[in-house]
Amino acid sequence: MPPSASGARIRAVLFDLDGTLWPSDPAHAAVNMEVLGRRGVTLSLDEYERRYTVYGDRDAFYHVSKDVLGEPLPPADLTEMEAEAERLFWDRMDDIPLYEGADDLVRSLRPAGFLVAIASGSRTGQIARFLELKGMGDVFDAYVGADDTDEHKPKPAPYLEACRRLGVEPSRAVAVEDTVGGADAAISAGCAMVYGLPFTNATEGLLNGPATCVVGSLPKLRTALLALRAEEG
């Protein structure tokens, strides 16, 4: 059922970032596997992308080390690894393009009357750097990163905080995600709908999972969102 059918006018669109607006997940995965490998923690790229992409760096290191070693690495190690991964990823950000249609999509939403935010597992410094690199600093009303909330996806905290900053109830927001864990977070937060984007290995299960609508591309998502606004008048 489309969100408008519930009778609540949709006011906000909340985007995941990595794997949703740009194909940064492979770079994140490569960096994190490099950092893990230096500490004797190894796994395949395919397994990392399927199981751990939903997490921010620190949470990914926690869960991977727990699963591979039987217990998580100490908090001090996780903090050091997170900083190391951020430095390595920043060196690679310039070479990662936007997904086709991403710029047109996000720039069309505010003129159509939507509030627009990012709810990401990346740290706020990386999000700010992304917005600077892509010239998008003027198209988002708010963004929430891993250092803004105590809990992270698949918990609902990032989406709840994004809605709080926008001043909207979650029931009047839709989310855009590329992972089942991210979709779980949005639904747990009470978002009216989740649009799933099947772009990466981490999207396995979206069709049979919590995403209430799976769209094949960002241009198709743009059409769907603008049609939603037109239906609401």
N, C-alpha and C positions, 0 to 999 in steps of 0.2 A: 504494500500500500504506500503510495507516495506521501511524503510528509504533509502536504496540504490537505490530504483527506482527513487528517486528524483534527482539523479545524484550527490549528495553531500556525500562525504565519511564521515562516522561517526567516530569521533575521541574520544568521551568521553561517559562514562556511569556515570550517576548521581543518587545516591541512597538516597531515604528517609531512615531513620534509624528505628524509633520505629514502630513496626508492619510490617516491611519489612525485616530487617535482623535478628531481634530477637523479641520474643513475649513479649515486655515490656509494651505494651499498657494497659493490665489489671493492672499491678503494678502502672503505672502512674495514671490510673483512680482511683484506690483504694486510693492512696496517696492524690490525689487532692480532692476526695470526703470527705476524712477525714479532710483535711484543710478547705474545704468549710463548712462542718458540724459544725466545732467549731465556726463558725460565723453565724450559723443559716440558712445556705443555703443548702437545701437538694433536691435531685432528684434521680431517679433510676440509677443503674449502666448501664442498657441497654440504657437508654436515653443518659447518658453521652458518652458512647462509640459510639453511632450512630451519635451524633450531635457535639461533642466537641473534639474528638480525634485528628482532623486535627490541632488543635491549640497547640502552646507551652503553658507552665503552666500559665504565666501571662495573655496571651490572653484568655485562657480558663476560668480563674477566672473572667475576665472582662465580657465575653459573658454569662457565666452561671449566674452570679449575676445580670446582666442586665435583662436576660430573666425571672429569678425566682422572683427577688425583684422589677422589674420594672425600676431599674436604677443600673448602675454599682457601685461597692464599690469604695471608694476614692482611688486615686493613691497610697497614702502611705500604705494603707491596702494591695493593690495588690502587692507592692514591698515586704512587710513583708511576705505575703502568698507565693510568689514565692521562697523566700529564705527558708522558712519553708518546702515547698514541695521538694526542692532540697536536703535538709538534710535528709528528710525521705526516698526519693528515693535512695540516695546513700547507705543507710543501706541495701537496698534490691537488689541492682544490682548484687551482687556476685551470687545470686541464679537463675538468669535468663539465660537460655542457648541460643545459637544461633539456628535459624531455621535450619532444616536439609538441607544440601547442601550450606549453606551460605559461609562457609570458602572456600570450593572448588571453588565456583563461583567467589568471589572477587579475589582470588589468581590466577585465570586463565586469568584475563582480561588484566593486564599490559603485561604479556608475549605475549599476542595476539596482542598487539599494541594499546590498549585503554588507555586513561587517565581515572582515577577513582576518584570520589569525593562523599562526603556526603553533602546533603542539607537538614537540619533537623530543626524541631521546638524546639528541645532540646537546652539547653545552651551549649556553647563550652566546659565548664568544664565537663559536663556529657558525651559529645562525646569523649573527650580525655580519660576519665575514661573507657568508653566502649572499646576504642581501646587498652588501656593498659590491661584490664581484658581479652580480647579475643586474645591478641597477634597479633593485626592487624595494629600496628603502621606503618608498612613498606609497606602496600598494597594500601594505599590511597594517592593520590597526593595532596589533599586539603580537607578541610571540612569547612562547614558554619553552624553556630548555631544561635539561636534566638538573641543573643547579638551582632551579626555581622551586622544585617540589621535593619533599622527602621520599615520596614513592613515585615510581615510574611505570610506564607501560610494561605489562598488561593491566596494571592497576589504573583506575580512572583519574588519578590526581592531575595529570597534565591537561586533560580536557576540562576538568572542573575549574582549574586555575585559568585556562584560556577564556572560559565563559565568564568567570568572575571579572577578569580584566576588561572584557568587552561589555559587561553589564547586561548579559542576556542569560536567560534560563537555558540549561542544556536541551530541554525539550523544544527549544526554538532554534536549534543549531543542527547542521548536518556535518558529518566528518568525512574526510577523504583519506583512505589508508591503503597500504599495500601488503599488510601482514594480518594474519588471524589474531595475533596478540594485540595489535594496534586496534583492530576492529572490536575486540573484546573490551578494550579500555574505553572506547567511545560509547559502546552500548551500556557498559556498567555506569558510565557517567550520566546516562539518561539522554544521550543525543537522539534526535528524532529519526535519523537514518544514517547509515554508513554506506558510502560509495567505495567499492573495492576496485583497485587497479591491479590487474594480473601481470605485473612487469618483471618480477624476479622469482628466484627459487623460493623465497620466503612467502610467496603468495599461494603456495599449495594449500588447498583446503578452503580458500575463500568462497568457492562456488558452493561448497557444502557446509560452510561455516557461518559466522555471525554477520558477514556483510549482507545487507539487505538489498543491494543492487550492485552487480559487477559490470563495469563499463570497460570497453576495450582500449580506450585512448583518452587523452586529455581533451582533444577537440570534441569528442562525443560527450564527455562530462560537461564541458562548457555549454553545449546545446541543451543538455538535460537541466542544468541549473538555471539557465536563462528561461527555459520553458516553464520551470517551476515558478519563477518570479512572475512570468506572464499569466499563469493560471491563477495566481493569488491576486493579481491586479495591483 
